[in-house]
Amino acid sequence: MLRALRMELKQRTFWLRSIEELWEKRSVIWLSGVRRVGKTCLCRSLSDIEYFDCELPRTRRSLADPEGFLASLRGRRVVLDEIHRLQNPSEFLKLAADYFSHVKLIATGSSTLGASAKFRDTLTGRKANLWLTPMIRQDLIDFGNTDLKHRLLRGGLPPFFMESDISESDFQEWIDSYWAKDIQELFRLERRYAFQRFAELLFAQSGGIFEATRFSRPCEVSRTTISNYLNVFEATFVAHIIRPYSTHRPAEIVSAPKVYAFDTGFVCYHRDYQHLRPEDMGLLWEHFVLNELNGRLQSRDVRYWRDKRGHEVDFVLTPRSKPPIAIECKWSADDFDKRGLEAFRRRYPQGSNFVVSQDVDRPFKRSYKNLVVDFVSLETLIDMVSHM
């Protein structure tokens, strides 16, 4: 209870500003994100808000007449938390968007809107989307703890981040709740052991190239089932599938994706990291950069590049009708090896090249023959790519 109260006192400024900006464009916002990422506390921190928890039977009874309910809230700002508990949530949101635009409404859920058969209409053009990711850099400032190593070790779920120590039962409680409230209610999967075993292996191997056959034997299910599980993880934001960037050249990796777990805290737990060593920082920093790109740009369209000789670029962004942006993530700028970017730019000569590091305070450039690289902080990277 005390931890929840402390969370409600936090003003997550980036996300609050995003909600207000989206309400200028649409009356209905779909706020999604993994369980315990802070959707409820964020909504409760909005000013002049009417909050309704759809997990409560009395709330569902009051929503049984959608027209009467919405008519009674003219000009109000309303939150419908866990709206998937309604009988027909998409019809309710469609009605709100089409006939009650005077009501500013946020509906929350732990998956993409079209992930479940309960949502018969994805409301394209009728709603704005906001994906609440684990804590971004601005959240660390808002929570009064900018210790990046603490964020990497504890993760970006606010209840976990705010604790100095997390027990094994906390992680198990999260996965149990995820299974019961998200997976069973939305997807009704069977074989709980296989699903949770896959989650454990995926978190431990996060950031690597994904091959479904490597997971089928230890999970005791087929390759097809593993692929279905991964699709569920992606739909519920628990895994990010980073597909290769390629123009189908014979020398490039064109099909095998990389898969990242949603949160560094879960990666550290399943890798049994009690304390972070220097050799752990690079991979965790890569996860944190990906989370910042997802949250700040509100996009899952992040790629990676690799050729068959093993040259690799961590992330590639592909702005519409513009050349690809190459991003290398290095905990320290001194760790940069130019060979991956050089190989990439031999095939794709046009486009910007970034090395993003936590020890870069002021951006600078370096030239390597025909390759020009910008060394930047994470904040500078986001500012630059968002304007490209």
Rosetta blueprint (number, residue, H / E / L):
1 M L
2 L H
3 R H
4 A H
5 L H
6 R H
7 M H
8 E H
9 L L
10 K L
11 Q L
12 R L
13 T H
14 F H
15 W H
16 L H
17 R H
18 S H
19 I H
20 E H
21 E H
22 L H
23 W H
24 E L
25 K L
26 R L
27 S L
28 V E
29 I E
30 W E
31 L E
32 S E
33 G L
34 V L
35 R L
36 R L
37 V L
38 G L
39 K H
40 T H
41 C H
42 L H
43 C H
44 R H
45 S L
46 L L
47 S L
48 D L
49 I E
50 E E
51 Y E
52 F E
53 D E
54 C L
55 E L
56 L L
57 P H
58 R H
59 T H
60 R H
61 R H
62 S H
63 L L
64 A L
65 D L
66 P H
67 E H
68 G H
69 F H
70 L H
71 A H
72 S L
73 L L
74 R L
75 G L
76 R L
77 R E
78 V E
79 V E
80 L E
81 D E
82 E L
83 I H
84 H H
85 R H
86 L L
87 Q L
88 N L
89 P H
90 S H
91 E H
92 F H
93 L H
94 K H
95 L H
96 A H
97 A H
98 D H
99 Y H
100 F L
101 S L
102 H L
103 V L
104 K E
105 L E
106 I E
107 A E
108 T E
109 G E
110 S L
111 S L
112 T L
113 L L
114 G L
115 A L
116 S L
117 A L
118 K L
119 F L
120 R L
121 D L
122 T L
123 L L
124 T L
125 G L
126 R L
127 K L
128 A E
129 N E
130 L E
131 W E
132 L L
133 T L
134 P L
135 M L
136 I L
137 R H
138 Q H
139 D H
140 L H
141 I H
142 D H
143 F L
144 G L
145 N L
146 T L
147 D L
148 L H
149 K H
150 H H
151 R H
152 L H
153 L H
154 R H
155 G L
156 G L
157 L L
158 P H
159 P H
160 F H
161 F H
162 M L
163 E L
164 S L
165 D L
166 I L
167 S L
168 E H
169 S H
170 D H
171 F H
172 Q H
173 E H
174 W H
175 I H
176 D H
177 S H
178 Y H
179 W H
180 A H
181 K H
182 D H
183 I H
184 Q H
185 E H
186 L H
187 F H
188 R L
189 L L
190 E L
191 R L
192 R H
193 Y H
194 A H
195 F H
196 Q H
197 R H
198 F H
199 A H
200 E H
201 L H
202 L H
203 F H
204 A H
205 Q L
206 S L
207 G L
208 G E
209 I E
210 F L
211 E L
212 A L
213 T H
214 R H
215 F H
216 S H
217 R H
218 P H
219 C H
220 E L
221 V L
222 S L
223 R H
224 T H
225 T H
226 I H
227 S H
228 N H
229 Y H
230 L H
231 N H
232 V H
233 F H
234 E H
235 A H
236 T L
237 F L
238 V L
239 A E
240 H E
241 I E
242 I E
243 R E
244 P E
245 Y L
246 S L
247 T L
248 H L
249 R L
250 P L
251 A L
252 E E
253 I L
254 V L
255 S L
256 A L
257 P L
258 K E
259 V E
260 Y E
261 A E
262 F L
263 D L
264 T H
265 G H
266 F H
267 V H
268 C H
269 Y H
270 H H
271 R L
272 D L
273 Y L
274 Q L
275 H L
276 L L
277 R L
278 P H
279 E H
280 D H
281 M H
282 G H
283 L H
284 L H
285 W H
286 E H
287 H H
288 F H
289 V H
290 L H
291 N H
292 E H
293 L H
294 N H
295 G H
296 R H
297 L H
298 Q L
299 S L
300 R L
301 D L
302 V L
303 R E
304 Y E
305 W E
306 R E
307 D E
308 K L
309 R L
310 G L
311 H L
312 E E
313 V E
314 D E
315 F E
316 V E
317 L E
318 T L
319 P L
320 R L
321 S L
322 K L
323 P L
324 P L
325 I E
326 A E
327 I E
328 E E
329 C E
330 K L
331 W L
332 S L
333 A H
334 D H
335 D H
336 F L
337 D L
338 K L
339 R H
340 G H
341 L H
342 E H
343 A H
344 F H
345 R H
346 R H
347 R H
348 Y L
349 P L
350 Q L
351 G L
352 S L
353 N E
354 F E
355 V E
356 V E
357 S L
358 Q L
359 D L
360 V L
361 D L
362 R L
363 P L
364 F E
365 K E
366 R E
367 S E
368 Y E
369 K L
370 N L
371 L E
372 V E
373 V E
374 D E
375 F E
376 V E
377 S L
378 L H
379 E H
380 T H
381 L H
382 I H
383 D H
384 M H
385 V H
386 S L
387 H L
388 M L
